[in-house]
């Protein structure tokens, strides 16, 4: 039976674009995916070709539409989720002047000092923006451009997020952003949920070089004939902003009430909790932003290379797993998890630090790096893979603990989302190490579902986001931590964290960063 109403969700992520088409019950009708790459022109720099991302959006959309095989009049809306903290430099015609600068790009390591000068009081920057001072936020990178590429900086008419740019390519006429897409920019006045004039002054730009701030789910126009032909979707489809990727994930996981949180295990790992008001926040280990629910806030913490670590193994060390996956017709990641399960919990003493794109929550250490620790001649391949998975879960535990200490009332409903939750084995490892029950949703791709929900609400298909979530979000199962492993993983976590602190406090991460800058 064909769906009477269909809602398109698009998640234009860092390593690929996922497009899904949903019914009003949240059932997937069609899905498409197209992978693309980032470029690293210098050590620590990360850029992305906007045209490659647009091509990924179009290819994934065509795949999803072909699979859904719906009549054009079934389509109601399109909601877009995109990377936060990744920004484009556009000319007066909204044409890119260069690749976008990606959220985990480390080119601005020295530029955070300018922000510290403007906000000298302890915690002052976070109280104003919701963010700790960091060279990874867009503000520092805009400063870097002004100081290191002044001609390019002056040519740039618009500093825009991917969300505005791609909606414009689709035919959007309302050139606006939203608070939920600005979190990793570090350029927002958190109380006003608007651009911060203080930050813009430090960056050296005025508001007229930035899209004005609207609301998540806001309508921006209709799909143009040209874009419809490229994307395989019907012309005239209502276009809505959606929100930033992690806020979309929260919506898609049903995290719209106090005490609820979800952890998206994707290229990056980001944990998001709903916050009724800023007064609910007790500490400063996390960052605060606008929620996908218009006019509301969220609180977040991150581990910026969880899924990327698994992909790194796949691409550089995973020939065995790739061959096995091809032979059995399985996902390479499923093969990795199966192999890891042949190593006992604790990975025979192998530790893996997953800080391959810096450590974020709770230390915000931009120069930290990852690595295997404790290797002995007796270790086998399965130990390394299990160590890799447990290492990612231990960094997640650090993030979760920060929420328990920083949110009034803590987290009482914890959900796992994203591609990393498709393996029950990996979900169990995460659950055992974090140490609390976890809920997994029927639709694991909560980010793209959340985008579709916001589009559906924005187009008027539901009277409220609560109504849309009640209709489209479905819980699948709950995992309980293995209490017999509690002591083992508690001890492992203390060693894991202790190793990080010993290296960081002795200045060796900084020394390594200086070595790379000087010699490589």
N, C-alpha and C positions, 0 to 999 in steps of 0.2 A: 504494500500500500504506500503510495507516494505521500510525502509530507505536505500538509496544507500550507505551512509557513516554514521558511528556511532562513537561517541566520548565518552569515559568513563571519568567521574569525580569522584574523591574520596575525601571526607572530613573526615579525622580521627580526630574527635573533642574530647573535654574533657569528655563529658558524653555519647557519642555514635558516631558511624560511619554512614555517609550517602553516598551511592553510587548511582549515576544516569547515565543513558545512554541517550545521546542527538543526535538529528539529526543536520544537518548543518544549520537548521533554529532555533536551540535552543529549539526545542520541546522535551519534556521528553518522552522517549520511554520505559523506565523501571526505577524502583526505589527500593532501599532496605535500611533498617535501622536496626542497632543492637545497643542496649543500653549496656553500661558497667559502672563500678563504679570506683571511686577513693577510696583510703584508707587513713586514718588519724591515723598513729601509735601514735602520740602525738598531744596535742592541737596545732593547727596552722600548723601542718605538713600535706602535701598533696602529695601522691604518686600514681602511677598507674602501674598495671601489664602489661608489654608490650605484653605478650602472650595473655592476654584478649583483648587487642586492635587489635592484629593481627587476632584473632578469629572473632572479630567484623567486620573487613575489609572483611574477607572471607565470613562470613555469609551474610553480606549486599550485597556483589558482586554477590553471587549466587542468591539472591532474585531478584536483578535488571536484571541480565541476563535472568533468567527464565521468568520474566514479559515481557522483550523486545522481546524474542523469535526470534532472528536474526540469519542469517547464519554467520558462522565464518568469511567469507571474507568481511562482511560489516564493521567490526571493524577496525578503523584506529589507534587510539591512546588511551593512558591512562595518565591523568594528576592527580597529587596528591597534595592535600592541607593538611597540618597538623598543630598541635598546635605549636605556637612559644613560646619560653621560657621554654618549657618542654624538658628536655634533658635526654639522656640515658648514663649510664656508662657501657662500653663494654670492653671485654677482647680482646686479640690479634686475636681471631677468630670471633670477632664481636658478641659474646654472652653476654647477659645482666648479670651484676654482682649483680644487685638489681633492684627493681622497678624504673621506671623513676621518676624524681623529677619534679612535675607539676609546671606550670608557677605561680600559686597563692599560692604556698607553702611559709609559713612564718618562716621557720627555721633559716633564716640568718639575723634576725632583728638586730643583733649587728655587722654584718660584713661590713656594708657600710662605717664604719670609715676608713677602709684600703683604700678604693677607694677615700675617701675625702682627705686622706693624700697625695695621688699621684696627685690629682687635686685640690690644695688648692684655686685657684682663683675662684671668683664668676662666675658661669656659665661655667667654664672651661671644666668640664666633659661633659656637654651637647654639647658644641661647638665641642668637639672632637668625641663624640660617637652618638650624636643626642638624648641622653637620660638623664633625670635627675638622679642623684644618688638615687638608691632605693635598699632595700634588696630583692625586689621581682624579680629583673633581675637575669639571670643565673650566671653572674659574681660573685655576692655576695654569691651564693650558692656553687660555686666551691671553693671559699675561705673558706666557712664554712666546706666543706668536708676536705680540706687540714688540717684545724686546729682541727677538731673534729672526723674525721674518717681517720687518716693518712694511715692506712694499705689499706683501700679500695681505697683511693686516689691514692696510688702508684700502686695498681693492675690495675687501669683503664688505658687501652691502648687508648681508644677513648672516647672523650666527644662529643656525636653526638645528633643532633636533631632527632625527630621521623621520619621526612621526609626521611633522608638518610637511617635510619635503615629499614623502611618498604619497600622502593624501593629496598634495598639490598635483603630483604626477597622475593621480587617478581622476582628477577633475575637481577637487575641492576648491571652493572659492573663499571660504573663511580661513584666513591665514592666521591661525591662533595655536597656542600650545595649552597646557593645563598643568596644575600643580603636581599631579601624579607622575608627570613625565619629566619634572625638573629636579627630582630628588638628588640624583648624582651630579647635577650641575654645580651644586654648592653656591647657587646665585640667587636663592629665594629668601624672602623675609617670611619665616615660618608662621608667625602669627597672622600675617595678612594673606598668606598663600599667594604671593605676588612677587615680581622681581624685586630684589633688594637694591635700592639706589646706592647704598654704601659699597656693596660688592661691585656694582657696575662702575663706580668711580675708580676703584682700585684696578679694575680690568681696562679702564680707558675707553669704555663704550657707553653710548646712550641707549635709552629704551627704543629709539626709533631704528636701531639695528637688530632688534629682537622681535619675534612674534609676540603680540599681546597675550596675556594669560586668560584663557577661558575656563571651561569646566570639563572634566572627564565625561564622556558619553555625548558631548555636544555635537549636533549635526554640522557638517562643514560643506555639504553640497551633494551632488549626485555623480555617479560614475559616468565619465565622458564616453563618447562613441569610440574614440581612439583607444582609451584604456580598456574598455569593455572587450574590444577585439583582441587586445594583447593578453588579457587575463581570462578570457573565456567565460565571462560573467555578463549578465544582462545590462544593457545600457540603462541609465536612470536609477540604478540601485542606490539607496540612501547611504551616504558615507558618514561615519561617526568617528570621533577622535579615539574612543577607547581610553587607554591610559598607558602609563609606563608598564614595562613587562611584568615586574613583580607585583604591582598593584592589580594588574589583570589576573595574575596567578592567584592572588588572595580572593578576588571576586569569584574566580572559577573554582576555588576550593571552598567557597561559602564562608570565608572569614570576614564577617561583617558585624561581629559583636565583640564586646570586651571579653578578654580571656581566651579568645580564639587566635591561633597562629598557624601558619603553614611555612614549610621549608621547601623551596623549589630546588631540586637537584638537577641542574642543567649544566651548560658550559660553566657558568658560575653557580654557586650555591648562595641563595639569599633567603633569609627568614623574615617574614612579615607578620606583624600582629596589628589587629585593629585597636585603635585608641579613641575612647570617647572624648577625651580632652587632653591638652598638654599637661594638665595638673596630675594626670595618672603616671607621669614619668618620674621615677625616683633617682635615676643615676644618669651618667653620661658615657656609658660604654657603647651605646648604639646611636643610630641617627634617626631623625624624624622627618617625615615628609607628608605630602598630601595623599590621601587615600584615593582609590578609584571611586569610592562613594563621594559624590560632590559635596564639598564643604566639610569633609571629615579628614582626620589625620591617620597616619600609620607610624609604626616604629619598626626599624629594620636593622639587621646585621648581616654581614656577608662573609663568604669564603670564595674568593674570586676565581678559583680554578679547579673546582671539584670535577665536573664532567670533562673539563679540558685535560685533566691529568689522565683520565681513562683514555681519552682520544690520543693523547701523546704516546701512551703505551702502545695503543693500536697502530699508530702511524710509524713509530720508530723501533719498537721492540716486539711487536705483536704478530710477526709472520706466522708463528705456530698457531696462534688463535685464529688468524684470518684463514689459514688453510683448513683448520678444523671446522670453522663456521661454514665455509664454502662446501666442504664435504658433506656436512650434515644438514645444510640448508637452514642454519640458525643464525641469530644475531651474534656478531663477534663479542659483544658485551655479555651476552648470556653464556657464551663459552668461557669467558674470563671468570665469571662468577662461579660457574661449575668447577673450574680448575681450582679456584681459591678455596672452595669448600673441601678439597682434598687435603688442605693444610689445616692444622688444628687452630682453634681460637687463640689469638696472641701471635699467630704467624711464626711460631718458633723463635720469637724474639726480634723479628724484623720490624722496624718502625719506618714509616714514610711520612715525611713532612710535605704537605700538599700546597706549600706556599709558592707555587711556580709562577704566579703573577702577583706576588706580595702577600703578606698576612694582613687581613683587614680587621674584623672584629675578633678579639677586643683590643688588639695592640696597635692597629693602624700603622704598620711598619712597612713602608713602601720599598725598602731595600732588602727585605728578607727574601730568601729563596728556598726552594724545596730540596729534598734529597732523601735517599735511603740511609738509615742508621742501623748499626748493630749487625752488619753483615758478617757471616762466618763461612768458612769453606764447606760447612755442612748444609747450608741453605740451598733449597731447590726453587725451581721456577714458581711452583704453586705458592711457596712462602712469600715470594716477592709480590705476586698478584694479591694475595690476601693482605699483606702489609699495605699495599696501595689502597685497597678498599677500606681497611680499618683506619688508615691514616686520614682519609677523607672524612670518615665518620667521626674521628676524634676532633678534627677542626670544627665539624658541625656541633659537637658537644661544647666546645668553647663558646660558640655563638649562642647556643641554647641556654647555657648557664648565665650569660649576660642578660638574657631576657628575664630569667627567673629573679635576678637581683634588681633589674631596672624598671620592671613593670609592676605597678601596684596591684596585688592580687595574683601575680605570676600568670603562667599559661596553664589553663585547665582543659583545653581541647587542642591537641597538637596533630597537625596533618602533614603528610608528605606528598609532594607533587613533582611533576617533571619526568623527563625521560629516564632518569636514574632509578625511578621507582617501578619500572616495568619488570624488574627481577625481584621475585619474592626473597631470594637469598640475600641480595644486597639490602633490601628493606629490613630484613631480620638483623643483619649486622649493624645497620644504623640504629635500629631500635634497641639492641642490646647495649651498644656503647653510649647512646644518649641516656638510656635508662628509664624512659617513660613509655606508656602505650602510645602507639601511633596509628592514625587513621589514613587509609588510602582510598582515594576516590575512584569511582568507576571510570571516569574519564581522566587518565593520567596527565594529559596535555591541558592542564588547568589554565595555563596562560592564554592559549588560543580560545578556550571556552570562555574565559573571563572577557576577552575582547568581544566575542560574539554576544555575550550577555549585555555588555555595555552598549553595543550597537543596537541590540533589540530594545533595550530601555530607551535609548536616545531616539529611536525611530517611533516610539509610542506603542510598541507591541505589548508592553507590560506597564502597569501603573506605577511601579516602584522597582528599585533594585532588589528589595526583599522578595517581592513577588516573583521576579525573574529568577533569582537564586533558588527559591523554593521549587520552582518548576524545572530548572535545568541542571541543578547540581545533585548528583546521586552518590551516596556513600557505598563503597564496595566491601571493605573488610578492615578489621583492626588487628594489629600485631602487638603482642605483649612481650616485654623484655624477659629473657631467660635469666631467672634469678640465680641459677647455679653459676652463671658467668659474671655475676655482678662484681664480685671481689677481683677477679682477674682483670676485667676491663677498667675498674676503678684504679687499680695499680698501674695498668698500662697508660691510662690517661695522665696520671701524675708524672710518669716518666716522659711521656710525649710533650707535655707542657714544660717540664723542667728543662729538657734539652733545648727547646726554643728559647727560653728565658736566659739560659746560660750563654748561648751563642749571641743573642741580641744584646744582653747587658755587657758583654765583654767587647762589644764594638766590632765583631768579626763580620757581621752582615754588611756593615758600612765599609769595612776595609775591602771586602770582596767587590762591592759596588764601585769603590774608588779604583780598584785594580782594573775592572772591566772598562771604566770610563777612560782610564789612562792608556791601556795597552790594546784594547780590542775594538 
